[in-house]
Amino acid sequence: MKKNSKIYLAGHRGLVGSAIGRRLALGGYPNVVTRTHAELDLTRQADVEAFFEAERPEFVILAAAKVGGIGANSTYPADFLYENLAIAQNVIHAAYRTKVAKLINLGSSCIYPKMAPQPMKEDALLTGPLEVTNEAYAVAKIAAIRLCKHFNDQYGTNFLSAMPTNMYGPGDNYDLSNSHVLPAMIRKFHEANVKGGPVVLWGDGSPFREFLYSDDLADAVVYLLEHKDYADVGEFINVGSGVELTIRHLAETIGHIVGYQGEVKWDSTKPNGTPRKLMDSGRLFGLGWKPKVGLEDGIRMAYQDFLSRQA
């Protein structure tokens, strides 16, 4: 990949996409093509094909997706399955038709079975039932992985799939109705600090989760784009921090960073989700990449981002 190569970054306004955009700029890549949802609806096949024919990007990063936490996934499963399937098939197929040199397809750790052996290795895919609360999203992401694999095997394309763990960082979604656990906690603890507690959290706090700062994921994506091909990565590759903690410990950490000293209540009538979800990122680490941002430092930066949005 040359510095002036044309790169299409799909989903550039999201948490992951905005981080990748920053990393590409930092790496000296000026020729990055983006489109807002209003300018290009990726669920519309004809529009996507017309865009690829007109722009002819050499490289594609597929970071666009309909995303949300347990509540949103449970409430709108048809929307999550349909929209994510449509986005993936349209972008990947258009990349094949216009002979894109390399595509990076970003997925999620929810592709793994609910009770997959921990830490989860890539070969655990499709070895057991999925977590029911995000099954629709997971099925769409699994389909995208397999679509990339089959285009590679049938047509010799160079489409890579990377599966990030739970993400957080600048530009996150802090809406309590459809955000993920870490940004939702940041908002809850902050508002309890301002208005008074208690902080009410879902489940009992026992599940283990792994988190990765968005700029670290962006660095991994650019590393794969610059240095690795399908032959190196295989069907897909995990991208995680290798560090896990309980949701209860996460709450304590965020409470400390925010400065909240009030009561925390756990609503055990609400679902916990998967009991443990640690990814084995050993293959990626072995290829020469490792994350740089520790969890506490990352949460502090994410909280400052949240505060900057309140002004």
C-alpha positions in Angstrom: 0.0 0.0 0.0 1.4 3.4 -1.0 0.8 6.6 0.9 -1.3 8.0 -1.9 -3.4 4.9 -2.3 -7.2 5.5 -2.4 -8.7 4.1 0.8 -12.5 3.8 1.3 -13.3 4.0 5.1 -16.9 2.8 5.6 -18.4 4.0 8.9 -15.9 6.8 9.5 -18.2 8.6 12.0 -18.5 5.7 14.5 -16.3 4.8 17.4 -14.1 2.5 15.4 -14.2 4.3 12.1 -13.3 7.7 13.6 -10.3 6.1 15.3 -9.1 4.5 12.1 -9.5 7.8 10.3 -7.2 9.4 12.9 -4.7 6.6 12.6 -4.6 6.9 8.8 -4.1 10.6 9.0 -1.3 10.1 11.5 0.3 7.5 9.1 0.4 10.0 6.3 -2.5 8.6 4.1 -4.2 11.7 2.6 -6.4 9.9 0.0 -9.2 8.6 2.3 -12.7 8.5 0.9 -15.7 8.7 3.2 -19.4 9.0 2.9 -22.1 9.8 5.5 -25.2 7.6 5.8 -27.1 10.5 4.2 -24.7 10.5 1.2 -24.6 6.7 0.8 -26.9 4.1 2.4 -24.8 0.9 2.5 -27.9 -1.2 2.8 -28.8 -0.2 -0.8 -27.0 -2.5 -3.2 -27.4 -0.4 -6.4 -26.1 2.8 -4.6 -23.1 0.9 -3.2 -22.2 -0.5 -6.6 -22.5 2.9 -8.2 -20.2 4.4 -5.5 -17.5 1.7 -6.0 -17.7 2.1 -9.8 -17.3 5.9 -9.6 -14.6 6.0 -6.9 -12.6 2.8 -7.6 -10.9 2.6 -4.1 -7.8 0.4 -4.0 -8.3 -0.5 -0.3 -11.4 -0.8 1.8 -12.0 -0.8 5.6 -15.4 -2.0 6.5 -16.1 -0.4 9.9 -19.8 0.4 9.2 -22.4 -1.5 11.3 -25.6 -1.1 13.2 -24.4 -1.6 16.8 -25.8 -1.5 20.4 -25.7 -3.2 23.8 -27.8 -6.0 25.2 -31.0 -4.0 25.4 -30.8 -2.8 21.8 -29.9 -6.2 20.4 -32.7 -7.9 22.3 -35.3 -5.3 21.3 -34.4 -5.0 17.6 -33.0 -8.3 16.4 -34.5 -8.2 12.9 -33.0 -4.7 12.3 -29.6 -5.8 13.6 -29.6 -8.9 11.4 -31.0 -7.3 8.2 -29.0 -4.1 8.2 -25.6 -5.7 9.1 -26.1 -8.5 6.5 -27.0 -5.9 3.8 -24.0 -3.7 4.6 -21.6 -6.6 4.5 -22.8 -8.3 1.4 -23.1 -5.0 -0.6 -19.6 -3.7 0.3 -17.8 -7.0 0.0 -19.4 -7.9 -3.3 -18.7 -4.4 -4.7 -15.1 -4.6 -3.6 -14.8 -7.9 -5.5 -16.5 -6.5 -8.6 -14.1 -3.5 -8.7 -11.0 -5.5 -8.0 -10.1 -3.9 -4.6 -6.6 -4.9 -3.7 -7.3 -5.5 0.0 -10.4 -5.3 2.3 -10.5 -5.4 6.1 -13.8 -6.5 7.4 -14.4 -5.7 11.1 -16.6 -8.0 13.2 -17.1 -8.6 16.9 -16.2 -11.1 19.6 -19.9 -12.0 19.9 -19.4 -14.4 16.9 -18.2 -17.0 19.4 -20.5 -19.5 21.2 -21.8 -18.5 24.6 -19.9 -21.2 26.3 -16.8 -21.3 24.1 -13.6 -22.4 25.9 -11.7 -19.4 27.4 -9.8 -17.6 26.1 -11.6 -17.9 22.8 -9.4 -19.0 19.9 -10.4 -18.5 16.3 -11.2 -22.2 15.8 -14.0 -22.0 18.3 -16.3 -20.4 15.6 -19.5 -22.3 15.1 -18.8 -24.9 17.7 -21.8 -24.2 19.9 -24.9 -22.0 20.4 -24.6 -18.2 20.4 -25.5 -15.9 23.3 -29.2 -15.4 22.6 -29.3 -11.6 23.5 -27.0 -10.7 20.5 -27.5 -13.7 18.2 -28.9 -11.6 15.3 -25.9 -9.3 15.2 -23.5 -12.3 15.6 -25.1 -14.2 12.7 -24.6 -11.2 10.4 -21.0 -10.9 11.4 -20.3 -14.6 10.9 -21.9 -14.4 7.5 -19.5 -11.5 6.6 -16.5 -13.6 7.7 -17.6 -16.5 5.6 -18.4 -14.2 2.6 -14.8 -12.8 2.7 -13.4 -16.3 3.0 -15.4 -17.7 0.1 -14.5 -14.8 -2.2 -10.9 -15.4 -1.3 -11.1 -19.1 -2.0 -13.2 -18.8 -5.1 -11.9 -15.7 -6.7 -8.4 -15.1 -5.2 -9.4 -11.8 -3.5 -7.4 -10.5 -0.5 -10.2 -9.9 2.0 -9.2 -10.0 5.7 -11.6 -10.2 8.7 -10.6 -8.9 12.2 -12.7 -9.6 15.3 -12.2 -6.9 18.0 -13.1 -7.4 21.6 -15.4 -4.9 23.4 -14.4 -1.4 22.3 -14.4 2.0 24.0 -12.8 5.4 23.5 -13.3 8.9 22.0 -16.5 9.3 19.9 -18.3 6.5 21.8 -22.1 6.3 22.1 -23.2 7.3 25.7 -26.9 6.9 25.1 -28.2 4.7 27.9 -30.9 3.0 25.7 -28.5 1.5 23.1 -24.8 2.0 24.2 -22.4 -0.7 25.4 -21.5 -1.4 29.0 -18.4 0.8 29.5 -19.7 4.0 28.0 -23.1 3.5 29.7 -21.3 3.2 33.0 -19.3 6.4 32.4 -22.6 8.3 31.9 -24.4 6.6 34.8 -21.6 7.3 37.3 -21.1 10.9 36.0 -24.9 11.7 36.3 -25.1 10.1 39.7 -22.2 12.4 40.8 -24.1 15.4 39.5 -27.6 14.6 40.5 -27.1 12.1 43.3 -27.1 8.3 43.4 -27.7 5.5 43.5 -26.2 4.0 40.3 -28.3 1.0 39.1 -26.5 -1.5 36.9 -27.8 -4.6 35.1 -27.1 -8.1 36.3 -25.0 -9.1 39.3 -21.6 -7.9 38.2 -20.1 -11.3 37.9 -19.4 -11.7 34.1 -15.9 -11.2 32.9 -15.2 -8.8 30.0 -12.2 -7.7 28.0 -11.9 -4.2 26.6 -9.7 -2.5 24.0 -9.2 1.2 23.5 -10.4 2.3 20.0 -7.1 3.9 19.0 -5.4 0.5 19.7 -7.8 -1.3 17.3 -7.2 1.4 14.7 -3.5 0.8 15.0 -4.0 -3.0 14.5 -6.2 -2.4 11.5 -3.6 -0.2 9.8 -0.9 -2.7 10.7 -2.8 -5.5 9.0 -3.5 -3.2 6.0 0.2 -2.4 5.6 1.8 -5.7 6.4 -0.5 -8.7 6.3 -2.5 -10.6 3.7 -5.2 -13.4 3.7 -2.4 -16.0 3.7 -1.0 -14.6 6.9 -4.3 -14.0 8.7 -6.5 -16.9 7.6 -10.3 -16.8 7.8 -10.2 -14.2 10.5 -8.0 -13.0 13.4 -8.8 -11.8 17.0 -7.9 -8.3 18.1 -8.0 -7.9 21.9 -6.0 -6.6 24.9 -5.5 -10.0 26.5 -6.8 -8.6 29.8 -10.1 -9.3 31.5 -12.0 -8.1 34.6 -15.4 -8.5 36.1 -18.2 -6.1 35.4 -18.2 -5.3 39.1 -14.5 -4.5 39.0 -15.1 -2.3 35.9 -17.8 -0.4 37.8 -15.5 0.1 40.8 -12.8 1.4 38.4 -15.1 3.8 36.6 -16.6 5.0 39.9 -13.1 5.8 41.2 -12.1 7.6 38.0 -15.3 9.7 37.9 -15.1 10.3 41.7 -18.4 8.8 42.6 -18.6 7.6 46.3 -22.3 6.8 46.5 -24.3 3.5 46.4 -24.2 1.0 43.5 -27.2 -1.3 43.1 -27.2 -4.4 41.0 -30.5 -5.3 39.3 -30.3 -9.1 39.1 -33.6 -9.3 37.2 -31.8 -8.0 34.2 -29.6 -10.4 32.0 -25.8 -10.8 32.6 -25.1 -11.9 29.1 -22.2 -14.3 28.4 -20.5 -15.3 31.7 -17.0 -14.8 30.3 -15.7 -13.4 27.0 -11.9 -13.3 26.7 -10.4 -13.5 23.3 -7.1 -15.3 22.6 -5.2 -12.7 20.5 -2.0 -14.8 20.5 -2.0 -15.1 16.7 -2.0 -11.4 16.1 0.5 -10.8 18.9 2.7 -13.4 17.2 2.4 -11.4 13.9 4.1 -8.5 15.5 1.3 -6.2 16.9 0.3 -5.5 20.6 -1.9 -2.9 22.2 -0.4 0.1 23.9 -3.2 1.7 26.1 -3.9 0.3 29.5 -7.6 0.1 30.8 -7.4 2.8 33.5 -5.6 5.2 31.2 -8.1 4.5 28.4 -11.1 5.0 30.7 -9.6 8.4 31.9 -9.3 9.5 28.3 -12.8 8.2 27.5 -14.2 10.1 30.4 -12.5 13.3 29.3 -14.1 12.7 25.9 -17.5 12.3 27.5 -17.0 15.5 29.5 -16.0 17.5 26.4 -19.4 16.5 24.9 -21.3 17.9 27.8 -20.0 21.4 27.4 
